[in-house]
Amino acid sequence: MSMNEREPVTEPTAKVSAAATQHDAAPMANPGSGPALALNGVSCWYGGFRAVRDVQLSIPRNKVTALIGPSGCGKSTLLRS
């Protein structure tokens, strides 16, 4: 699918997938050893348009990390979500 094609979606506006909002009940053994941020299956919609699709991302602690991509690909939407 090219970047300009849009998949029709019927989910409600501004929905974030359930995987992104659920937290583990048990705390991590050593919180300082895991990633600074971990995303698992994050999706975001604007009305019927899915702007971000099933993102898997782990950002390590104490490392410089950059999100790079073309205009309109969902970088800012991902960060805001």
N, C-alpha and C positions, 0 to 999 in steps of 0.2 A: 504494500500500500504506500503510495507516495505521500509526502508531507501535506499536500493540499487536499487529499481525500479525507472525508470525515465519516466515521462510523456512526450510524444512527443509534442512539441510546435512549432508553426511556426512564432512567433513574432520576430522582429529584435533584433540584439545584443545590450546589455546594455540598454534595455528599462526599464524605471521606470513607473509604472502605473500612469494614469492621476490623480487619487485621491491623490497621493503623491505629485504632483507638483502644484496643484491648491491651491490658497490662498483665504480666505474669503475677500470680499471687505470691510466689516465693521470691524473696530478694536474692540478688546475685551474691555469691560467696565473697567476692572481692570486687566491689563496684568500680574501683580504679583500674582494673585489668581489662575490662570490656571496651567496646567501641564507645566513642563520645556520642554517637548518634547511629541508630540502626533503623532502617525502614524495611518493611516486609509486605509487599503486595499493596502499596499505596496507590490509590486512584482518586482523581478529583474531576468533578463535572461542572460545567457552566450550562445550566438548563439541560438540554438533551445532548450536549457536546462533551465528550470525555476528553479533557485537556491533558490529563496525566494518566498513564495506563500502567498498572501493575509494577511500580518501581520497587526494585530490590537494591538497597544501598547501605553500606556500612562505612562510616567515617571514623578512622582511628583517632585516638587521643593524641594530643600534642604533635599533630602533623598538619601542614598546610594542605588544604583541599580546595579544588576549584571545580565548579560546574561550568562546562563549556559546551555551547551548542548554538545553532542558528537562531535568529530572531523568531519568536513565536513557538518555540519547541516545548515550553513548559517549565523552564528553569525557575523563574520567579514564582510561578504558581506552586511548584513543589516546595520552595522555601517558605512561602506564606502559609501553606497548609500545615 
